[in-house]
Every structure is written in structure tokens, then in C-alpha cells.
Amino acid sequence: MPLRRDIPGAGAFAFDHLLLDLNGTTTRWGEFDPGVEERLRALAGQMTVHLLSADTYGTLAAVSASIGVTPRVVANGEDKRAAVVELGADVSVAIGNGVNDTAMLRAARVGIALLGGEGLSTAALSSADILCGSMVEALDLLLHESGLAATLRP
């Protein structure tokens, strides 16, 4: 069952997939910020969550297991973009912060750039539809029925 959100003036959005960069986005130095883990579990009940990473810190398997999702090792930004296309760009939301997230953010129906504790590349910022100050804020936009409406309405 997809996550459905109505955006006034833009229509109905249906999201089947949430693609997440791991390091610097979903985790900071390999650890969840407070509130992230439980929000990811809640979203995993409404859509398929995908953790994408080159596994820089060696935490991909453990982090994925802790929230019950399958990890996906990627070598670069093109692999992340290809994952969005493979799963269906029109039914995907992507969240990232790095240069290697730009193509993924651009390809997804909604791309969310994250300005977190590990920074934000200007390339990711210019490729996204939305900018959030934390992963909790980004996930709350998806969890709350009208979370995306104010930002995406024309």
C-alpha cells in the first residue's frame, strides 16, 4: 500500500519507495539521531524503505537490520539514480545530503536534501525539491498527512 498525500494544486502523490542515503543523512557517523529509528519503522509500515550506501563506516548491515530493511550497497551516485529508476521514479521519495546523492534526488518524484550534522553539498541542495534541517524533520514531512502540502503546493 503506497503512502498517499494530496498536494493542493498539484494533485495526489502516491509513494511506494523511500530511498535513503545512509551516512550523513540517515545516520551521523554511523549512529541514528534521536527519533529517527522509530520514524523509519513507522514509514516502513507504509512504504518500502531502502538504505543505500557505499558503507563508508561499515554500519550498513547493522543499521538496516535495526529497522528491518534490506541494505543496498552502491558504488556511486549513478548507482543511487539507477535504484530510483528501477523502483519507479514517479513513486519514489529520496533523501540525501552529498554530491553522490544529486542524481538520486533529481530522479525521484520528491527529493529532500538534508542539512544535518555532516553538512550538505550545494550540489544536493540544488537538486532537491525540499530542504530539511534534520532527518526527523524530513521524515515528519512524510508521516504527517499535510506535511508536504505547504512546501510543494504551487
GICORRA-V395134 format. One record per backbone hydrogen bond with DSSP energy under -0.5 kcal/mol. CO is the residue of the C=O (numbers start at 1). NH is the residue of the N-H. E is the energy in kcal/mol with one decimal. If there is no record, write none. Layout:
co: [CO/CO]
nh: [NH/NH]
e: [E/E]
This chain:
co: [2/3/5/5/6/7/7/8/11/13/14/15/16/17/18/18/19/20/21/22/22/22/27/27/28/31/33/33/35/36/37/38/39/40/41/42/43/43/47/48/50/50/51/52/53/55/59/60/61/62/63/64/64/64/65/70/72/76/77/78/79/80/81/82/83/84/88/89/89/91/91/92/92/93/94/95/96/97/98/99/101/102/103/104/110/111/111/111/112/113/113/114/116/119/121/122/123/124/124/125/130/132/134/135/136/137/138/139/140/144/146/148/149]
nh: [4/15/7/13/8/10/11/154/7/5/16/3/48/93/20/50/95/52/26/25/26/27/24/29/31/28/36/37/39/40/41/42/43/44/45/45/46/47/49/18/20/52/72/22/74/58/63/64/65/66/67/67/68/69/68/51/53/80/81/82/83/84/85/86/87/88/91/92/109/16/17/109/110/19/112/21/114/121/101/102/105/106/107/108/94/113/129/130/96/115/132/116/119/116/125/126/127/127/128/128/113/115/138/139/140/141/142/143/144/147/150/152/153]
e: [-0.6/-3.1/-0.5/-3.2/-0.6/-2.5/-2.0/-0.5/-3.1/-2.7/-0.5/-3.0/-3.0/-2.3/-0.5/-3.1/-2.3/-3.1/-1.3/-0.9/-0.6/-2.7/-2.1/-0.6/-1.5/-3.2/-1.8/-0.5/-1.2/-2.5/-2.0/-1.9/-2.4/-2.3/-0.7/-0.8/-2.1/-1.9/-0.5/-2.7/-2.9/-0.6/-2.2/-1.5/-2.0/-1.1/-2.8/-2.4/-2.4/-2.0/-1.0/-0.7/-0.7/-2.4/-0.6/-0.8/-1.9/-1.4/-2.4/-2.6/-1.7/-1.7/-2.3/-2.8/-2.2/-1.8/-1.4/-1.4/-1.7/-2.2/-2.3/-1.1/-1.4/-3.0/-3.1/-2.3/-1.8/-2.9/-2.0/-1.4/-2.6/-2.3/-2.0/-1.9/-2.3/-0.5/-2.5/-1.9/-2.0/-0.5/-2.5/-1.1/-1.9/-0.8/-2.1/-2.2/-0.7/-0.8/-0.8/-0.9/-3.1/-2.9/-2.0/-2.7/-2.4/-1.6/-0.9/-2.4/-2.4/-2.2/-0.8/-2.5/-1.8]
